[in-house]
Amino acid sequence: MSDSALTSVLVVVLAGMLAPVLAGWVRMPGVVLEILLGVLAGPVVLGWVVMDVVVDAFAQFGLAMLLFMAGYEIEFDRIKGRPIRLATIGWFVSLVLGVSFGLATQGFGIAGQVVGLAVTTTALGTILPMVRDAGALPTPFGGRVLAIGALGEFGPIVAMAFVFSEDARKLHTLIPIVLFTLIALVAAVMAARPRHPMLAQLVTATMGGSGQLAVRLVMFTLVGMLWIAEKFGLDVLLGAFAAGIVVRLAMEAGSPVEGHVVSAKLDAIGFGFLIPFFFVVSGVKLDLRSLVASPASLLLIPIFLLLFLLVRGLPTYVLHRRDPALRPGEAKALALFAAAGLPLIVVLTTAGVEAGAITSGTAAAMVTAGVLSVMLYPLAALRLYRTPGQKCEDAVA
């Protein structure tokens, strides 16, 4: 590793370490501070972080870990039935609204599809820690956040495969998606089966020592699903999300104590290093110069921020406003959580710029709106969630 690469990694890790400390003082979500610190350390301001292969590789694996944790947090027993049905309907309504807007404003090309798809995302991996820290995850409200977020992550990831495939091959893209889904289903069925006594004993024996077989199996599953997705020509994030689901089913098939220990270790790896690395680097890569140089791009920020609420939040509210499992005010809180999107916005806009479909200014405007959405909407949602009288701790740290 070169000296400049090591310096950049050090600065990114330092920014990730400072974010939760500062979050308690400024009362702002840690993920937003990570992005802002990345902007500060990046070429726009201080220039301490230089993007190279090493930094980008860490960031890409951090993004994969974020999607993995999003899939891992899904509890199917809690989202089956009404929650997943309403979430599915809501996302497809959002897809129609978003793509219609994108095509109407950007034309019938990749640009319109990128813009339209970006406003249908929900940052499940970003909002889950806030919901969990607020004590809302075990409630019916938390189950609906899981369902809405799962569709807001999984739907756009699958759709991305069609957007960035050649026009003549869009129908052929369905074949690898079906094959990958079949492999993921087989893996999920195998993971849900009771494990062999010898394997269970070995996992338990290495849990507290240097062996850490359980964690190594999880990492092998994650990288293996990434590899399979890449071999099928699909976005590797689909593999990360599927790996999280497979590992969740495997943990549920084991002992609760083992699942709790492994979850704590995955939190440490993901939220302690890899995931904040991705968000800090996202700030480093944010092209604010293009944004400031174009007044039109600046005007796009409030437009996209409002679009997230209208395209993603409004259908969620309409579908859940009479949900008998929710208390007064929680349907509005769900809508606000649904409208918070960031990681996939970064991925989609980056791919759009690389494909020459959208400008750097437009991409920066969308990412900035995404930053504002995860900064503003979840905080408002948590206040609405508190209003019926539930006491929950501050979730912005």
Buried (B, 14 or more C-beta within 10 A) or exposed (E): EEEEBEEBBEBBBBBBEBBBEBBEEEEBBBBBBBBBBBBBBBBBEEEBBBBBEBBEEBBBBBBBBBBBBBBBBBBBEBBEEBBBEBBBBBBBBBBBBBBEBBBEEBEEEBBBBBBBBBBBBBBBBBBBBBBBBBBBBEBBBBBBBBBBBBBBBBBBBBBBBBBBBEEEEEEEBEEBBEEBEEBBEEBBEEBEEEBEEEEBEBBBEBBEEEEBBBBEBBBEBBBBBBEBBEEBBBBBBBBBBBBBBBBBBBBBBBEEEBBEBBBEBBBEBBBEBBBBBBBBBBBBBBBBEBBEEBEEBBEBBEEBBBBBBBBBBBBBBBBBEEBEEBBEBBBBBBBBBBBBBBBBBBBBBBBBBEBEBBBBBBBBBBBBBBBBBBBBBBBBBBEBBBEEEBEBEEBBB
